[in-house]
């Protein structure tokens, strides 16, 4: 294969697009870094418009003069002198984006693993798999990253989370879309076969990761100026390209994952998965291609028009924002008397001076400004009241507020599903990475935080095949977030008999009632714990006379019936029967002896159960 002069590569060069050069995954390993550099440079030339749009969107959202997508330009702050000369503006892009992020990204979608017709053992592993992914998400702050990625998707059009192995652990990392490159023709239908990520990495970090490539890393030139700018930064960074090529079929061997710098190939391995290790969210998928359209791009023309109108208003206020004094030529007026003193006496000959306050800004400019604001919020799908955190006038009841939120949330149904899919994909990729580490190391353990203790789960306790389960998204809470809406919803459920008062108390879950909730639910939580230990581990704990025996009997029968349906082992079923028998014995012992009723003894009428004003249709609740 001929040597590639990627430093002088031109999109119109005679040897730029030979078939042998395109298949970088099939070339000789010693020339891999040169082939990848050539491909990435060509893709970057074609992606210049996309990168320009990212700069525009970033400037619109941040209201700053962004000249590039490097760390220096991101952090540069306009000087005070220039800031005083800048035009005023109303950043409707940032306001609308932040409002949507606050409404949607506050949710914490939880992937739920359901077995497909499996027996009890598989269902038990699926339950542990749910906890396992909870531990991975907790360890890597997945929901914090999700909020940032959601904002990236709103501003740029796409957001990414990279899942990778970092010193034997599954790690998550936010990735800026400006670092990602795919072939536009190959990804016409949204399914590219190759993906490249370009990132600047500290030289010492690379030396620690790849000590066997120390000479090539030390000889590699610093990060290129188009990525770090002309600023002489103190960091010693190298531009690294990480590339993936998906296998062409189930039995194909052309899948490849490689890491390259300009002087050498640092790492490569066969890649057998049919997906890239990135969880992706798009704000608005385009009609074709892999890249999405962001809210900032959708609003940029409106934002520019708003800026123009505000500049006119600002200029008008500067030129006409004060009163004028009209003095006729030839009048003998002492102008020093035209001041702001109280009770000034002005001597004049001829025509007296006249104070005039001209109209400063025509009212149409203010009306147009308000119309553009409304149009911008309608474009994104939020109201100005939501952006200002203001309750609509006249909506005072929890039900009315809930209906209002539902109407507004319908606009974000597609975006909300895309946000949920982000976590489904994240869970799928993270499980695949954890399985690889477990296969190599023989163990992979995560910590799962609970309310009162931390549980450790090893993948060896799960080890489910993908055909044994399906993933669904489980919302953390479908109740309103405001206390009024939550209380009214729970009341409606209890009045309709959908839930019991005990379950309603659990659903309220106000932060200031945590201790009361823990105490009120302690009996049920304890019984669930000991019954689950019987079913899961065969560990028997006998009932106690101070337990809620009626609830213990009800739950033990439910656990026993479910265990029979799921094919639980006979020895565990016997433990459940023994537990239920002991509960019945304790219930009989706790019953008071029947009173001796004499002949003609008056019978006391039972008192009517109390009725609560909170739940008028549910008797027995004081």
N, C-alpha and C positions, 0 to 999 in steps of 0.2 A: 504493500500500500504506500502511495506517495506521501511525502511529508506535507503537512498542512501549515501554511503560513497564516495563522489566524489573526496575527497582528495587522495584516493588510487586507483582511477579508472584505470583499465588497459583495453586496447582494446581486450585482450584475456581473460578477466575475465568471470567467469561462469554466472554472472548475468548482464553482460554489455548490452545485447541487447534483453531483454525481451520485448514482445509486449506492455505490460502495461507501461513500462518505455519510449518507443518511443513516445507514444501519450501524450506528456507533456501538451497539451492543454485540455486533458480530465481528468487529475488527480485532486486531491483535491487542492483547492487554497492554503491551508496552506503548501503544499509540492511543490508548483509550482517552487519556486526558486531552490530547490534541483534537480528537474527533468530537468529544463532548464540547470543548470550547468553541469549535467551529459552529456546531448546531445551536448552542445557546446564543452566540453572537448574531446568527441569522434570525433566530426567533425574536431577539431583542430589537432588531431593526424593524421587523414587522409589527412589534408591539409598541412602537413609539407613541401612537395615538392613545393607546390604553394608559400608558404611563403618564402622558400629558393630562388625561382626564383625572387620574388619581391626584395629581398636583392641584388641579382646579378644585376637585371635591374637598381635598384637605384644606385648601385655603378658604373655601366657603364655610366649612364647618368650624375651623379654628379662628376665622377672621384675622388671619395673619398673612404676611407676604412669603409664601412658601415657594422657593425656587427649585426645589428638588426633593426627592423622597429619601434623603439620607438623614442620619441622626443630627447632624449640624443644622440643617435647614429646618428640621422639625422643632428644634429647641430654640432657634434664634428669636429674640424678642426685639421689637422695634424700639429704637431709642426714644427718649422722652422728647427730644426736639422734633423728630419726625412724627411722633404720636400726636403732638399738638397740631400738626398740619393735616393729619388724616381726616377724611370725611367721617361724619357720624353714620352709623348704619344700624339697622334692626336685623339681627341675625336670625331670620326665620328658619334657615336650614338647621342650625344648632338647636333651636327651640323645638322644632318638630321632631328631629331625630331623638333628642333626649327624652321627649314625652313618650314616644313609642317604645324606647328602650326601657323606660320606667314602667310602662304598662305591661309589656310582654316578658321582658327578661327578669322580672321579679319572680316569675314562676320557676319552679325547680322540677322539670320533668324527670321522672324516675323510670328507667327501663325495667319492665317486669317480664320475667322469663316464665313462660307457661309450657308445661309438657304437652306433647301431642299423643294422647292415649297411652301414656306410660304407667307403669305400676307404682307402688308406693315408694320404692327405692329411688326411682328416677324423679318422682315428685319431691322427695326429700332433698335430692341433690339440686334440683331447680330452686328450692327454697334457699339453700346455702349459696347458690349462684347469685341470687338476688342480693344477699348480704355481701358477697364477694365484690360485686361491681359497686355497691355502695362504699365499700372500703377503698377501692381504687379511685373513685370520684372524690372521696374525702381526702385521701392522701395527696392528690394532685390539684385540689381546689378547682374542680371541674366547673362548678357553677359560677365562680368568679371569672374564670376564663370565658365561660359562655356569655357573660354579659359583655365583655370586651369584643368577642367575636361577633355578637349581635350588632354592636355599634359599628364594627368594621363593615359588616354586610350593608348596613344602612348608609354609610358614607361612601364606601368604595363599590358596593354591589355584591361583594363576596367576602366571607370570613372563613378562616381555616384554623384547625387545631391539629398539630402534628403529634402522633403517638409513636414513641420510639423507646428503645431500651437504653437506659442510662445507668451504668455501673450495676447491672443486674437487677434493676427495678424498672417497672413501666412508668414512663414519664410523659406528661402532656406539655405542649408548648404552643403558644399563640404564634401564628405565622401571618405576616403582612402579605396581601395579595400581590404587591409589587415585586415580591421575591419569587413568584411562581411563573413558569413558562410552559405552555403547551403549544402544539402545532394547530393553527386555526383550521386548516383543511382537515386534518385528522380528527379534530374535535367538533366537526360540523354538527353532528347529532348529539353532542354533549358527552361523548364517551371516548376520550383520548386514550391512546395506547402507551404513550410515554409522557413523563412529567419531569421537569427540572426545577430545582430550587437553588437560587443563588443567594448566598449569605456571607457576610463578613464575620470571621471568627478570629479570636485572639491567637497569635502565633504560639504562645506557650501552652494554651489549651490543646492545640493540635499536636504539639510535641509530647504532651502527656498521653494523649489518646493513641498516637501512632509513633511510638519511639523508634520503630524499625525504619521509619521514613524520615529520620531527623535531618539528614543532609538535604533532601529535596525541600523540606519545609523551611530550613534556614536559608536556602538559596532562592526561595520564592520571593518575588517582589511584593511590595505592600499592596493593599487594596487599591483598585483602580480609581482614578479621580471621579469618574462618573457615578461612583457609589458613595464616596466619602466627601466629595467636594474639594475645593482648593485649599481648605483650611489645613494647616499643619498640626494635625491632632497628635496628642501624646500617646494614644493607643497604637500598638503594633499589631495590625490586623491583616489577614490574608483573605482574599476572595475564594470561597469554596463553593463548588457546584456538586449537589447531590442529585442523582438521577435514578429514575425507575423506568423499566420497560416491562409491561405485563406479558406473561406467557401467551402465545398465540392460540393455545388450546390446552385441554386437560393433560395431554401427554407431551406437550411441547417443552423444550428445554431452552428456549430463547428468553425467558424471563431473567432480568438482571437488575441488581441494585448496586450502584457504584458511587464512590466519593472521590472527587478529583480536585486538584489545584493546577495551576498553570505549568508546574514543573514535573508533576508525577501523578500517578494513580495511587491514592492512599488506601482504598479499601474497595472490595467488591465481593458479591455473593450471589448465588442463584436466587431468583425471586419467584416463588411458586404461587403466591396469592393472586386472585383475580381482581384485586382492588388496591388502590394506593393507600398508604398509611396516613391519610388525612381525612378528618371529618370536616365537611364543607357545608356552609349555609349560604344561600343566595337570597338577596332581598327581592329581586324581580328577575327571574330567568328570562333571557332574551328569546326571540323567536327561533334562533339557531345559535350554535356555538356553546362553549363551556362557561363563559363569563356572564355574570349578571349585571343588572343596572341598579345603581344605588339611588336612594332618596335624594342625595345631594345633587346628582346629575338631573333628576327629574325636576328639581326646584331651582336649578341654577339660573334659568332665564328670568323667573319671577324674582329671585334674589337680586339680580343685576338691575332690574327695573325698580325695585324698592330702593336700592342704593342710589339710583339716579334721581328719584323723586326726593329722597332725603337730602341729597346734595343741593337740589334746587331750593328746598326749604331752608337749609342751612345758609346758603348764599343769600337768599332773600332776607333772612333775619339779620344777617350781617350788614346788608346794604340799606335796609329800610326799617330796621328794628327800633329806631329812635324817632322822636318828634323832630320837626323842622320848623324854623322860624323864617317867615317871609318878611323882608324889609324892602320897601320901595326905593329905587335908586333916587338919590337926592335927599332922602330923609335924614334929618339930623338926630340920630339915635346913638346914645353911648352904649356900645355893645358890651362893655364891662358890666353893665347892669343886668344883662341877660344871664343870670346865674340861678342857682338853686337856693338862694337865701329866702327865708320866710319874710313876707311883708316887704319885698323890695319895691322901691319907687323908681320908675323908669321915666325919664324926661325925653320928650321927642318933639320935633317940629315936622310938620307935614303929616303923612299917613302913619298911623300907629302900626307897630309890628303885629304880625298875626302868627299864632302858633298852630301848626298843622300836624296831625297824626295820620299819615297815609296808610292805606291797607298794606299789610306786610306780605302775607301769602294768600293767594286766592283759595277759597274753601275747597275747590275741586281737587287741589293737590292732596289735601287731607283725606278727602273721600276716596280718591284713587289709592292712596296708601292703605286705607282700611280694607278696600276691596281686594287688593293684592295679598294682604295678610290672610284674609279669609280664603282666598283661592289657594294659597300655599298650603294651609292646614287641610283644606278639603282634598288636595292632591295626595297628601300623605295618608289622610283618613282620621285625623284627630280634630277635636274642636279647640277653639281658642280658650274655652273654659278649662279644658283638661291641661293645656299648656300652662295656664296660669294657676293651676290647682284650685280652681274656684268651683263651688257647687252651683248647678243651675238654679235660678230663682224658681221657687214653687215646688221643688222636689225635696220634701222634708222626710218622708217615710223611707224606711229601709227597702221596702218593696219597689218604690218608685226609683230610688237610686240604683237598685239592682237591675231593673229593666233598662234604665238609661245606659248603664255600663255594658249590658248585653248587646244593645243596639250598636254601640260604638265598637265593641269587640268583634262583631261580625265582619267588620272591615279588615281585621287583621287575622282572619281565619287561616288564610293561605300562609301568611308569614308565621303565624303561631305553629302551624304544622311543620314548616321548614325548620323552626327552632327546635321542635321536639325531635325531628329526624336527625338533627345534629347530634343529639345525645344518644339516639339509637345507634348511629354509625360509630360514635365514639366508644360505646360499650362493645360493639362487635370487634372493632380494631384492637381495643385494649385487651379483650379476652384472647384474641389471637396472639398478641405479643406475650401475654402472661403464660400461655400454653407453651410457647417456644422456650421461654426461660425455664419452665418446669421440666420440659423434656430434657434440657441440657443439664440442669442443676439437680433435678430430683425433688425440688421443693420450691414453692412460692407461696408465701404467707402474707396476708394483709390484715390490718387492724380495722375492726368495724366498731365505731363508737355507738353506744346506746345511751339511754337516759341516765343509767346508773353505773354501767360497767362497760368495758371494752372487750369485745370478743375477737379471737384470732381464728381465721379460717385459711386453711391451706388448699391449694388447687387439687391436691391429691384426694381431698374429701369430695370433690365434685367430679372433675374429669369427664364432663358430658360431651358427647358428640353433637355437632350442630344439628343433626337430624332428629335429636331427642327433644328439642325445645324450639319454641318460637318466641320472638321478642315483641312485646307491645309496650306502648307508652302509658304510664300511670300518673295522672296528675296528683301532686302533693295534696291539694285541697281544691274542691270545686265550690266551696262556700265563699260568700263575699268577704272582703278584707276588712270592711268597716265594722265596728261593733254593732251598729244599728242594723245593717243588712244581715250580719251573721245571726243576731238574736232573732230577727223576724223570720228568717228562713228556718231556723231550728224550731221555732214555735209552730210554724205551719206544718212541718214534718210531724211534730208530736201530736198536734191537734188532728191531723189526718190519720194518725195511727201507723204512719210509715216507720217511725222509730219510737223506741220506748223513752220515758223520761231519763232513765239511766244513760242510754246512748246519747240522748240530747245533751246531757250534762258534759259528756266527753267531747261532743262536737263543738261546744262553745269555745273551749280551749283558750280563754283569755290569758294573756301573760301574767296578770296579777292574781290569777286563780290557780297557778301551777301547783302550789303546795296543797290547796284544797282538792284539786283534781287527783293528785297522787294519793292522798289519803282516801278519798271517796272510791277510787278504783283499785285500791291495794288488794282487796279480797279477790276480785276477778283476775287481776294481774298475777297474783300468787297461784291461783288455781290453774290458770293457763300454763304457767311455768312448769308446775309439777306434772300436769297431764302431758305436755309436750315432751318432757323428759322420759315419761313412760313410753310414748310412741316412738320417739327418736332414738333413745339410748337404752331402753329397757331398765331405766333406773326408777325404782318404786319408792314413793314417799307416802306413808299412810295419812289419811285425813286426821284432822285435829278437832276436838270438840268445840274449839273456839272459831273454827271456820264457818263460813256461810254454808250450812249443810244443804239447804234447798238449792242454792246455786251450784254447789259441788255435784249434787246428783244430776242436775240438768246438764251441766257441761260434760260430766263423765259419760252420760248416755250419748251425747252428740259426738264426742271423741270416739266412743266405741263403734257407733254406726259408721262414721266416716272411715275408721280404720278397717272395718270389714269390707267396705266398698273398695278400698285401695289395696287390699290384699296384704295387710300387715301380718307379720308372723304370729303364730298361735300363742307363743309364750307372752307376747306383749298384749294380746287380746285378753289373756287370762289375768294379767296384771290390772287391766282396766276393769274386768269383772270383779276382781278382789277389791279394788278401790271403791267401786259402787256398792258392794255388799257391806263394806265397813262403814260407808256413809249412812246406809240404811240402819245399821245397828246403832250408830251414834244418834240418829234422828229418833229412834224408838226410845233410847235411854233419856233423851232430853225432853220427851213429852211429859207434861204433868199428869198425875193420876186423875181419873175422871171423878168429879165431885159426886157425893152421894145425894141424890135428889129425893127429898121426902115427898109424901103424898100431898098434893095441893100446893107445893112450893111455887111461888110466883116465878115466872120466867122473865129475865131481864131482856128487853128489846135491844138488839144491837144498834150501836150508834151509827149514824150516817157517815160515810167517809168524807173527809174534808175535800173541798174543791178549791183549786188554785185560780186566782185571777189571771195568772200568767198563762195557764193552760186550762181554760174553762171546760173543755170537752174530755179531759182525762181525769177521772176520779182517783182519789187516794193520794193526791199530791198536795201537801200542805204548802 
